[in-house]
Amino acid sequence: MTTDTQSRRHLGLSAATGVGVGAIVGGGILALAGAVFSVTGPSAMLAFALNGLIALFTALSFAEVSSKFPYSGGTYTFAKMVLSVEAAFSVGWVVWFASIVAAVLYAFGFAEFALVGCEDLYGALLGETPPQFATRSTICGLAATATLFYSARLAWKPAAGGQWINAGKVVVFFVLIAGGAWALRGRSAADIGRSLRPFFAEGGDGLLKAMGFSFIALQGFDLIAAVAGEIRRPERTIPRAMLLSLGLALMIYLPLLLLIATVGVPHGEKVVDVARRDPETLVPLAAANFMGSFGYWLVIVAGVLSMLSALEANLFAASRVAMSMAVDRTLPASLARLHRRRATPVRAIVGTAVIVIVLLLVTPDVAAAGAASSLIFLLSFALAHWIAILVRQRSASRPPPFRVPLYPGVPVLGGLACVALAMYQGIAVPRAGFITATWLSLGGLLFLGLFAQRARITDASQASRDPEIVQLRGHSPLVLVPIVNPDSVRGLAAVAGALAPPETGRVLMLSVVVVPSDWKLRHGTAPIENAQSVLAKSIAASLEAGVYPDALTTIAQEPWSEIARVARLHRCESLLLGLSFIAEGAEGTPMDQLMSGADCDVVVLRAPKNWQLAPARRILVPTAGQGRHDRLLARMLGSLSRTGQREVTFLRVLPRNATLRDQQSAQRDVVSRAADLSAGRARVLILCSDQPVETVAEHAANSDLVILGVQRFSRRRKVFGQFALRLAHRTDSPLLIISARG
């Protein structure tokens, strides 16, 4: 195994299209045609056509966002880039579940088709009543075997789509359509017209019901987005693969539905009556009606192939969603590991397969779970439309390579249609809503209890490394920099620029004119002139450092409370302070009070005159294992790494009498934290000493910058702490002392 999480891009257009075809074509039409015809009659064709239009709109939105974010994970990745890590987890959690349930349904479908075929073959060959093959145990056993087989296949080689199976089932369907078209030649136009009347068996209400039942039959193009990280030239391949797979499905579905309604029922009967009598077997009976037993067996073969290819496609996509979540620490990090030679996420595949098999064994009736899967997909599709609108609005400087035509009409209409169908699904099948809510509640508990801290740290690191994420989320971080001495501005401006990149955030330089309570303008303007001079020099120094700040001058009697007021008034994300000297033992200072009372992150820079950030390559991070400032630390390290090559060392000092077991435990802990805080690009050093300050100071002498957190007693009580104060007294190395909000 390897911790490298970037899968090789090995899927071309045909393989990517195969993922969609494998999931869409076959299983849905075979399972749902009877139910759709039973509620709406021949207008089932219109129901599928309207669903095809909604699916087309949805595929276009998926294609636009996928071309912008060509990474595995599908809707989960979209939510992570545009919304928040909490929203992304919720989306990923339910989409992973929906793909797992879809895999369960198709595994059961394969077993049932295969066993029914065995029974009929037994009877045909031996001429006697066959034994009952399709028992609960045999169905579960065969479904589990198919799941294990395809999981092993996906783990063995980085491929998916089941190209031979896909080709086989498409050929079978076209043979069925050709046979039906030949039979249709013998029918007169009047006879065909009678077969299609009444077109709306249950009026408009029946049509809506049919659309709610059958939309899931066109789900599958979204799985292409779920494996986008493995697709070559994704900006071109993903849109084409989605449209090709959806178009091929409609090319098969619509003619087949017409043939079922006209030549697929006995002469003189209506398709709605046959469908209500035998909804589960409508398609094989229709095929037998216009092609004899050959047609019946074609449907059985098509059913087996369709269920297998859909099973593989959903296992493939579900494992990639799990892998993407694990990369972001919203699932256990081990699921993100790729096999060293095969570059497949073996653990994510195994974890997904285990859940599928457990559901196969413990779920007696998967109908409600299938309805929940449909509901989840519809909600995720509506979310994808919304995200497509947000991406278009927030990425004007770097628009997606593929863009939805007729924007914003397509995503708006598609999103509204998906929401409407989801609402219908929740009302028509209340258990679907209950299952969805239960799964979300379970996920929320797991996230808050197990994953939240690491996920938020990883998210902070990723967002700081890629400022476009901040922009796509609609944030514009403001860093407040109070200025007293222009000589320190270049270093402060560089740090502020790292925290708030010009394309996404702003830097506000503040000059506070401190005057006595009885000061009047007649006393002279010297304080104002001095402050303006300091601010002008500071702006000039900032421009030299490549930072273009805003500027503000205020008048107050007490500078510390004024800084806190301005930070609160402007809703600053960060407050950056510069100190030329930190006195040892100086606890309870106005600086401590400011850190305790500020509702923002506080960063204090102690650096020599005219210190610059750019040459600072070696960064030392002493850590005691508290982790209370880790999100801010991750943001700092990510921002610094974005502005230059950095060598980060995490140092933990243990007592000299620490046991080997203590040292190994500390090593594991620091390695894990370093992976989250610096994306794995860090060195870990564990030392034993009874003089931790002197040990850290010794290593600080060989570092260009030292980052450490303040001592935190509670949400509203933070102080520099004796360790930081003593370290500042013993080393001349530049220090960044951080205090996270809250």
Rosetta blueprint (number, residue, H / E / L):
1 M L
2 T E
3 T L
4 D L
5 T L
6 Q L
7 S L
8 R L
9 R L
10 H L
11 L E
12 G L
13 L H
14 S H
15 A H
16 A H
17 T H
18 G H
19 V H
20 G H
21 V H
22 G H
23 A H
24 I H
25 V L
26 G L
27 G H
28 G H
29 I H
30 L H
31 A H
32 L H
33 A H
34 G H
35 A H
36 V H
37 F H
38 S H
39 V H
40 T H
41 G H
42 P H
43 S H
44 A H
45 M H
46 L H
47 A H
48 F H
49 A H
50 L H
51 N H
52 G H
53 L H
54 I H
55 A H
56 L H
57 F H
58 T H
59 A H
60 L H
61 S H
62 F H
63 A H
64 E H
65 V H
66 S H
67 S H
68 K H
69 F L
70 P L
71 Y L
72 S L
73 G L
74 G L
75 T H
76 Y H
77 T H
78 F H
79 A H
80 K H
81 M H
82 V H
83 L L
84 S L
85 V H
86 E H
87 A H
88 A H
89 F H
90 S H
91 V H
92 G H
93 W H
94 V H
95 V H
96 W H
97 F H
98 A H
99 S H
100 I H
101 V H
102 A H
103 A H
104 V H
105 L H
106 Y H
107 A H
108 F H
109 G H
110 F H
111 A H
112 E H
113 F H
114 A H
115 L H
116 V H
117 G H
118 C H
119 E H
120 D H
121 L H
122 Y H
123 G H
124 A H
125 L H
126 L H
127 G L
128 E L
129 T L
130 P L
131 P L
132 Q L
133 F L
134 A L
135 T L
136 R H
137 S H
138 T H
139 I H
140 C H
141 G H
142 L H
143 A H
144 A H
145 T H
146 A H
147 T H
148 L H
149 F H
150 Y H
151 S H
152 A H
153 R H
154 L H
155 A H
156 W H
157 K L
158 P L
159 A L
160 A L
161 G L
162 G L
163 Q H
164 W H
165 I H
166 N H
167 A H
168 G H
169 K H
170 V H
171 V H
172 V H
173 F H
174 F H
175 V H
176 L H
177 I H
178 A H
179 G H
180 G H
181 A H
182 W H
183 A H
184 L H
185 R L
186 G L
187 R L
188 S L
189 A H
190 A H
191 D H
192 I H
193 G H
194 R H
195 S H
196 L L
197 R L
198 P L
199 F L
200 F L
201 A L
202 E L
203 G H
204 G H
205 D H
206 G H
207 L H
208 L H
209 K H
210 A H
211 M H
212 G H
213 F H
214 S H
215 F H
216 I H
217 A H
218 L H
219 Q L
220 G L
221 F L
222 D H
223 L H
224 I H
225 A H
226 A H
227 V L
228 A H
229 G H
230 E H
231 I E
232 R L
233 R L
234 P H
235 E H
236 R H
237 T H
238 I H
239 P H
240 R H
241 A H
242 M H
243 L H
244 L H
245 S H
246 L H
247 G H
248 L H
249 A H
250 L H
251 M H
252 I H
253 Y H
254 L H
255 P H
256 L H
257 L H
258 L H
259 L H
260 I H
261 A H
262 T H
263 V L
264 G L
265 V L
266 P L
267 H L
268 G L
269 E L
270 K L
271 V H
272 V H
273 D H
274 V H
275 A H
276 R H
277 R H
278 D L
279 P L
280 E L
281 T L
282 L H
283 V H
284 P H
285 L H
286 A H
287 A H
288 A H
289 N H
290 F H
291 M H
292 G H
293 S H
294 F H
295 G H
296 Y H
297 W H
298 L H
299 V H
300 I H
301 V H
302 A H
303 G H
304 V H
305 L H
306 S H
307 M H
308 L H
309 S H
310 A H
311 L H
312 E H
313 A H
314 N H
315 L H
316 F H
317 A H
318 A H
319 S H
320 R H
321 V H
322 A H
323 M H
324 S H
325 M H
326 A H
327 V H
328 D L
329 R L
330 T L
331 L L
332 P L
333 A H
334 S H
335 L H
336 A H
337 R L
338 L E
339 H L
340 R L
341 R L
342 R L
343 A L
344 T L
345 P L
346 V H
347 R H
348 A H
349 I H
350 V H
351 G H
352 T H
353 A H
354 V H
355 I H
356 V H
357 I H
358 V H
359 L H
360 L H
361 L H
362 V H
363 T L
364 P L
365 D L
366 V L
367 A H
368 A H
369 A H
370 G H
371 A H
372 A H
373 S H
374 S H
375 L H
376 I H
377 F H
378 L H
379 L H
380 S H
381 F H
382 A H
383 L H
384 A H
385 H H
386 W H
387 I H
388 A H
389 I H
390 L H
391 V H
392 R H
393 Q H
394 R H
395 S L
396 A L
397 S L
398 R L
399 P L
400 P L
401 P L
402 F L
403 R L
404 V L
405 P L
406 L L
407 Y L
408 P L
409 G H
410 V H
411 P H
412 V H
413 L H
414 G H
415 G H
416 L H
417 A H
418 C H
419 V H
420 A H
421 L H
422 A H
423 M H
424 Y H
425 Q H
426 G H
427 I H
428 A H
429 V L
430 P H
431 R H
432 A H
433 G H
434 F H
435 I H
436 T H
437 A H
438 T H
439 W H
440 L H
441 S H
442 L H
443 G H
444 G H
445 L H
446 L H
447 F H
448 L H
449 G H
450 L H
451 F H
452 A H
453 Q H
454 R H
455 A H
456 R H
457 I H
458 T H
459 D H
460 A H
461 S H
462 Q H
463 A H
464 S H
465 R H
466 D L
467 P H
468 E H
469 I H
470 V H
471 Q H
472 L H
473 R L
474 G L
475 H L
476 S L
477 P L
478 L E
479 V E
480 L E
481 V E
482 P E
483 I L
484 V L
485 N L
486 P H
487 D H
488 S H
489 V H
490 R H
491 G H
492 L H
493 A H
494 A H
495 V H
496 A H
497 G H
498 A H
499 L H
500 A L
501 P L
502 P L
503 E L
504 T L
505 G L
506 R E
507 V E
508 L E
509 M E
510 L E
511 S E
512 V E
513 V E
514 V E
515 V L
516 P L
517 S L
518 D L
519 W L
520 K L
521 L H
522 R H
523 H H
524 G L
525 T L
526 A H
527 P H
528 I H
529 E H
530 N H
531 A H
532 Q H
533 S H
534 V H
535 L H
536 A H
537 K H
538 S H
539 I H
540 A H
541 A H
542 S H
543 L H
544 E H
545 A L
546 G L
547 V L
548 Y L
549 P L
550 D E
551 A E
552 L E
553 T E
554 T E
555 I E
556 A E
557 Q L
558 E L
559 P H
560 W H
561 S H
562 E H
563 I H
564 A H
565 R H
566 V H
567 A H
568 R H
569 L H
570 H L
571 R L
572 C L
573 E L
574 S E
575 L E
576 L E
577 L E
578 G E
579 L E
580 S L
581 F L
582 I L
583 A L
584 E L
585 G L
586 A L
587 E L
588 G L
589 T L
590 P H
591 M H
592 D H
593 Q H
594 L H
595 M H
596 S H
597 G H
598 A L
599 D L
600 C L
601 D E
602 V E
603 V E
604 V E
605 L E
606 R E
607 A L
608 P L
609 K L
610 N L
611 W L
612 Q L
613 L L
614 A L
615 P L
616 A L
617 R L
618 R E
619 I E
620 L E
621 V E
622 P E
623 T L
624 A L
625 G L
626 Q L
627 G L
628 R L
629 H L
630 D H
631 R H
632 L H
633 L H
634 A H
635 R H
636 M H
637 L H
638 G H
639 S H
640 L H
641 S H
642 R H
643 T L
644 G L
645 Q L
646 R L
647 E E
648 V E
649 T E
650 F E
651 L E
652 R E
653 V E
654 L E
655 P L
656 R L
657 N L
658 A L
659 T L
660 L H
661 R H
662 D H
663 Q H
664 Q H
665 S H
666 A H
667 Q H
668 R H
669 D H
670 V H
671 V H
672 S H
673 R H
674 A H
675 A H
676 D H
677 L H
678 S H
679 A L
680 G L
681 R L
682 A E
683 R E
684 V E
685 L E
686 I E
687 L E
688 C E
689 S L
690 D L
691 Q L
692 P H
693 V H
694 E H
695 T H
696 V H
697 A H
698 E H
699 H H
700 A H
701 A L
702 N L
703 S L
704 D L
705 L E
706 V E
707 I E
708 L E
709 G E
710 V L
711 Q E
712 R E
713 F E
714 S E
715 R L
716 R L
717 R E
718 K E
719 V E
720 F L
721 G H
722 Q H
723 F H
724 A H
725 L H
726 R H
727 L H
728 A H
729 H H
730 R H
731 T L
732 D L
733 S L
734 P L
735 L E
736 L E
737 I E
738 I E
739 S E
740 A L
741 R L
742 G L
